[in-house]
């Protein structure tokens, strides 16, 4: 295996050693370079010997001496240096299988790549790992690794993930744990499948493996499920039972390990009709990417920011916030605090019903452009419209239905500002002080 060098950074160690774009990197210190993990791991040493094949096909060695951990200065065609690995599972709860036809092609790609787990925090199922990859994770001590476990019952995992190897791959968890790899576990909880006693079993088994984190999120069910497994959405009662189970485990973990470890996503609290815990409950917010503690973090950030700001009645603003139906009551309560301090600021919070995916989907991150346009076109929006940046892809331009943010601005005749889950950023935007922060 080998990777082609796309570019060499000017004045880097690699350029000084004579490496050129178009060369092929074969190995570093005798270790084959297959992808980004090999490259990033083996380039860290201070004394390196690169085996290079130049454009003419001649293989030669390049010796480099540099400070430990500093970058070599090589760039490649793709970040991973090869193709992203797709998922081999057919999970009964897979959200991608519930997408309508006709969206941009990238939305239909299911990744299951352990490298993305380490580099970007993506969750992997372990069913896609070869023995070489498992050994490499252990050898390089790639940690933490985020794992979509869902259940520790092997037979049930095979059923839920539609993969006959899904149960067997659970043994990898123990190998990783025994090798000191930090494991963050995710469970997509489906009523009637892996909830109740099965959930208790899974949490117990994972705690026995000394996992760092267990985040439990409710299954998302869109209206596009024709021909798919008949899933049941969470009721208020079932959500309450699930939160109670997880909080009991969490309290036990606090007493035994000094940290909560086990968490329910905000959406489960909302479905259960429970109050969202305060920020202190979530520790360092390690499970924030799973929707665990989002509301508590925003509340703490905004109220802390609000506390040190001086009241200013010269600020005369009217802004709107569009969000999912689940977050709307919490945002409205927060905005009351802002309006109390800034008496000439008016904030309208609009709860957007998800007509695109169906009313069972009520989180802000899955609101699409057309739903914003349809439901806000006759509303008083004021000076600007604030939305969660989670509604847009990484480039902050396209919604899930391929509507561009500029189209929303034009059709609603309003400036639309994507806001991160950040209290200061939100308050700055409300008060018209966003500058370069938005």
N, C-alpha and C positions, 0 to 999 in steps of 0.2 A: 504493500500500500504506500501511497505517496500523495503529496498535495502540492499544487502549483502555486507559486508565489505571485500574487497579483501586483503588489507594489512594495517598495522598500522606503520607509520613512527617511526623509533627508536628515543627515547628520546622526543617524542612529548607529548603534553598534553593528547592526547587520550591514548597513551601507559602507561603513568604514572597513568592514572585512571583505567587501567585494561582492556581496549578494546582489542579485539583479532581478527585476521583474521578469517573469517568464521562466526563471529557474524552478526546479522541482525539489522540494525539501523531502528527503528520504528518511533521515533519522537525526536524533540529537543524543549524543553520548551513547550511541549504539542502540537506542530505543526507537522503534518504528513510530513514525508520526502518521496517524490515521485521521485525527480530527482535532477540534479545538481543545479538548481536555488533555490529550497527549502533549500538544504544543504548549499550553499554558503551564502544565506541570513540569515538563522537562526543561523549559527555558529559564526556570527560576535560579538554577545553579550559577555560580560565579564563573566557573570554567566550563566552556562548552566546545564540543566538536560536532559540527554539522556536516552531514553527508549530503552533498548537493549534486543534482544532475542538471547541467546547463542546457540551453536551447539546442545546442548541437549534439547533445546526447552524452557528453563526456561527464563522468562522475569524478568528483574531487572532494576533498575535505577542507572545511573552513574552521579554524580555531578562533574562538572569541573569549576574551576575558572581560568581565563586567562586574559591577556590584551585584550581590545576591538580590534576587527578587525584581530587579529592574528589567524593563521590557527590551526584547531584542530589536523590535522595529520592523517586523514582517507583517504584511497584510495579505488577505486571501479573498477569493471570490465571494464567499459567504461567511457569515459569522461562525457557523458550526464547522466550516471547511468541508462539509459534505451535505447530503440531503437529510432533511428532518425526518425522523422515523414516525410513521403513522401507526395508529392504534389497530390492534388485531381483535379487539373485543367487540361484542355486540350487546352492550349494556342495555338492559330493559328501560333504564332511566335516562339514556343519553340525550342531552339537550339538542345536539346537532341533528339527530334523527327526527327531531320535532320542528325543524326549520321548514318554512315553505320553499317551494321551488322558485328559481329566478333571482336569487340573491347573488352577490359577488362570490366567485368560486372559492376564495380563501376562507370563507366562513364555513365551508363544508369539510375542511381538512381537520381530521382528528389526530392530534399529536399524542404520542406516548413515549417521550424521549427523555431518558435519565439525565442527559446533558442539560436539557432545559430546566430540569428540576434543580440542579445545582446552580446554573447560571442565572435563571430568572424566577425561580420559585414555583415553576409549574409542577402539577401533581402527576405522578406516574403510577401505573397499576402493577408493575413488576412482571407482567406477563410477556413483555417484549424484550426482556433482558437475556442475553446469552451468558454462558459461563465466563467467557472472556470479559464481558462488561461487569459482571458481578465481582470478579477477581480484581479488576481494575479499580472499581469503586473502593474496595477494601485496601488495595495497595496504595492508592493515592490518598486515601482517607478523605474521599469526597463527602463533605458533610456541611450542613444537614441535607438529607434527601427527603422530599415530600412525597408521601405515598397515599394514593386513593385505595383505601382498604375496603370500606363499605361493610364488610362482615368478615369475621375470623372463622366462621363455619364453612369448611371447604366445599361441601355440597351446595350450600346456599350461594356461595360466591360463584361457583360454576354456573348456577342458574341465573343469577343477577347479571353476570358479566358476559354470558353467552360464549364462554371460552372454556374448553375442557381442561385447560392447564391452569385456570384461575385459582383453583384450590391448592394445587401443588406449589404454586409460586409463593404462597404464604410462608413457606419455609425460608425463603430468602430474607424475610424480616428478622428472623432469629439470627441468621448468619451476619447480617449487617449490625444488629444490636450487639452481638457478642464481640464484634470487631471494633466497637466503640463509635460506630456511625450514629449520629443524631438523627432520629426519625420523627418527622411531623406527620401525623396521620389525619386523613379526612374520611368522613363517613357521610355519604349522601343517603339520608334516611327516607325510606319508602314505607308508608303505613301498610301493614299486612305482610311485609317481607322481612325487613331487618330492624324493625322497631321492637319495643317491649323487651321481652326476655332475650331475644337475639341481640338487641342493642347492649343489654347488660353483659351478655357473654363477650361480645366484641370488645367492650371497654375494659372488662376484667383481663382479657387475654392481652390486650395492648399494654395495659399497665404492668403486667408481668414481664413484658419485654423492655420496660423502662423507657418507653417512648417519651419524647419531650413535650408533645402536644397532641391532643385529640380534638378536632373541630367537627361538629356535627351540623350539617346543613339540610334543610328540607328539600325534597325533590321538587324540581320545577316542571310543571305540566302545562304545555301550550295546547292550543286548540287543533294543532296539526298532528294528531295521534292516530289517524285512521290506519288500521292494520298493525298497530304496535301493541305491546303488552298492556293490559288494562290496569293502569296505575290508579291509585286512589289519592286524592289530595288530602292534606292535613285538615282536620276539623279543629275547632277550638279545644275540645276535650282531649284529642289525641296529641295536639301540640303541648298542652299543659302537662300531660303525663310524661312526654318526652323531656321537656325542660326539667321537670321534677327529678327524673332519673339522673340527668346530667348534672344538675346542681348538687344532688346527694353525693355523686362520685367526686365532684369538684371539692366539696367540703371535706370529704375524706382525704383527698390528695393534699389539701392545705395542711391538715393535721399531720399527715404522714411524711410528706415530701417538702413542705414549706412553700408550695406553689400549686395553683389550681389544676393545671394540665388539661382538664376536660371542660369544654365550652360548647354552648349552643349558639347558633347564629342568631343575629338580631331578629331575623324573620320569624323564627320559632317563638320568641318572646311576644312578638306582635300578634301572631296568629293565636297564641294562648291568651291574649288579653292581659299579659303581665307587664309590669313596669320594666323598662330597660335598666339593668344595674348601672351604678355609677362607674366612673372611669377606673377607680382603684380596684374594682372587681377584676379588671382585665389585665392587670399587671403591666407588662411591656407591650401589650397589643400584638402579640406574636401571630395571632390568627386573623389579623385585620383583612387579609386578602380573601378570606372565606366569608366575609360579611359578619365577622364576630367582633363586636365592639365599635362598629362604625359610628353609630349614633352617639355613644358615650364619648368617643374621642372628639367628635365634632362639637358636642356640647361643652366639654371641658375646654377645648381650644378657644371657642368663641366667647364663653363667659370669662375666661382668664383675660382675653384680649379686651373685652368690653370693660372689665373692671378698672384697668389703668387709663383708659381713654377719658378725657374730659368731656362732659356734656357740651354739646355745641348746637344751639338753636338756629345758627346761621346756615346750617346744612339743610337745604330744602330739596328733598329727593323723593321720587316714587319709583320703586323697582318691583319687579315680579320674579318669583321663583317657581319653576315648574319641576315637579318631582313625582315619584311613584306614590300610589295610594297608601302604601305602608308607612312611608316616611313623613307624609304630609302633616299629621297631627303633631309630631315631634318638632318639625321645622317651624310650624305655626307658633308653638309654645316658645321656642328660642327667639323667634322674631319679635314676640311681644316684649322680650327683655331689651332688644335693640330699640324698639319704638319708645319704650319708657324713658330711655336715656337720651335719645335723639328725637325730640318731640315733633320735629318737622319732617321726619322721615317716615314714609308709608311703605309697607312691604305687603304685597299680595302673594300668598302662597296658593298655587294652583295644583290640585291633585289630578294627575293625568291617568285616565283609565286606559289600560293597554288593549286597545281594540285589535292591534296587529297580531299579538301572540295569544290574546284571550285574557279574560279577567282574572284567571288564576295566577297570572304573572303580574306582580304588583311592586317590583323593585325599580328604583330609578334607573339603574344601569341598563335596563332592557327597554326603555322607552325609545320609540323610533321617531324619525323626523315628521312623517305624515300625521302621526297622532298629535304631535305638538301643534302642527299647523291647523289641523281640523278642530282641535279643542280650544285653541287660543285665538283664533282668527277674529272673534267678535269681543274679545276681552280687553279691558283697560290694562295695558302693560307698563305704562309709565316711561321712565328714562331708559331702562334696559331690562332684558330678560336673562336671568341666571339659570343655568342648568348644570347638572353634574357632568364632569368630564368623562365619567364612566359610560355615558351614553354614546360616546364617539370612539372611533378607533384611535390608535396611538398617535396618529398625526393630527388629531383634533379636527378632522374635516368631515368624515362620513358617519352617519348613523347606520344602524344595522339594516335598514331598508334601502340603503344606498342613497338616501337623500343627503345632499351636501348642506353643511351649516349655512353657507351663503344663501341657499334657496330658502331656508327657514327665515333668515334675516330679511330677505327681500319680500317674501309673502306675508310676513307679519309686520313688516315695516318697523323693525326694532333691532337694536344691536343685541346680539346674543353672546353671552360670555360663559364659556365652560369653566367651572370651578372645581378644583380638587376638594377632597374631604379635609379641608384645612380651615380652621376658624378665622385666622387672620386674613386669609385670602378672601373668604366670604364676606367678612366685615368691610374690608377695603373696597370690595366691589359694590356693596350696598351703599357705602358712603361716597362713592365716586372717587376713591383714592387708589384704584387698582394699579395704575401705572404699568410697570413691566411684570407685575405679579400674575396677571391673567393672560 
